[in-house]
């Protein structure tokens, strides 16, 4: 009875939000810093916010992209090189921003990388690289720019997380760990910054058609050749080829969604007077991954195993059976 009443209240609340949306802020004089504007979500967001009249501060990782991104933005925008894993780059970005404004309306922590592979296959160097970019880099950016953000109330930090931040998927341990870490960091930051009036939003998309997805085109031969001998022996070429093909044929990657769905919610988080704490853009995040994540762990395991069709038997397991 109580649960039904709560559900009805929630439905009416969402309908009210839909038909009576909260207004947007005046963008004039507002500065927004975005990392990872080379492509994907950051690139699209920089263009959209620039059109709305914000002063966009766009950080790009590849130096050669500075000119090409600058050509797509107005003269109000500032485009600069930024590697969020390097302290000197973050310090230089702070000096640049601090010269332009003493008040930062929003920091959008968007830069990210994705490297897949079972825990047994990937190196500690890969684990650290993913964590450095997807977590520690954003923590460093947030801490550095916090004084400019809390210089006025109602500024905001927007963190690009993922469904991988609330549902751990096989062969995505490095990525999931970094996104789980960013989720918890975001929650802590939001609760600690209540006295300052700093808003913190978390974006949790599913698989989107971005360069991270498109860039995962490594061949099996290349993948196999990079594995240490002991892992090749433990798993076996035939078994690994099955796993590799399963990962390549992931239906969620095959039906990856339009990245503009993420750009639109990012705009809302930056522009709206009442940004949401969490956004789950697209059908994958809201209708598939989030509902699955609420189920008991053993049911989640069963569903994910079925989705991944994980019926392969590693060579080492076969050897154990024979022994």
Steps between C-alpha positions, in 0.01 A plus 500: 500500500772742606725400206211550257430845645868594466503384136189706423655807664819450298305470172310822575827672593661401168192613307512833682870535410419426136215748463639769733879497447722720712652801317856540374749753628623806309824389328644850463832532678496135612820297450492122450815285498479168314775237475531255211355719225691326218193292412193330645293651780743780584529610140123507453439677830758772426324579171150505654593715801690739273183542293304575818734788589722348770870578517632153420844394623575186298791277593625261229746214547656496151681826428420479130129513585522848653463673164224274364289535816558876511367531144166352611451746787441873525759759594373488861632146542850408615658174381820366655703182545417308818621163626317451829757242617775765505518746787679760289219495242236545771700785657534669161127460436424656839721802426331545162150479649588712803616781272161501324269460799502461877169313489449171315138407436564134414774241473412208273733206566464318170842371388520123505644182352371144477720191499334160522624155593467239774690576821734208428592644158561870558811643660527716810623778270165494318310496832694803622467689170120461495474604865731798446287639217149399606535565873813671634509750215145614578573512873804721432298729271219531755732580789694756294195689376290471816593854622363650175187283517404585858569870447123524444204280586327282241812411304527138401728203434379254237671161492471260206464158658334199338273202553839342580493712816212302650514166316829311467530324166740217412812605309454864609664490842737794449228721354236396755736556792577853379131583453395351837770717658376813319141428605591482869727805473210694345261400778751601768571832328129582473439432869810688615426807287142557624603805710656658189200436279708305244290265289644166384345299217590147388439386141453123456465412128506152350695420183503801268642543150815684607868456402551277809263245342618554143864475601474147639583335169805295600528169313525169683849439359617832646328430832648148522852611416500753786414244769775350718582133435359378831159657427496354148569159648247537783210610280584343167466659156166340413340601830626856479382530143146412616515760780644760263220445248234511773632838614515625141138397440366665816139597408520821704803608298326398179199713590695782660291817531526854368753697711281810469278341767789551740578849372138606566506390864842661542347824377222464756749437780696813406213732404199415713418674827428160658742243353440135586735304725505209253419475131457168318470596132383244246310172520802287588574683824146572620311193376761220505813552710356694793204264559735199478736660754217511759454121495667251741861433402445134407224598256720774351779244452262260325361771268843634405633148437207436267550831321871431456438135393801402709506125428871481414740279697858629542783263414615499863159382617502217245842397627370493859212273395740259327729496802 
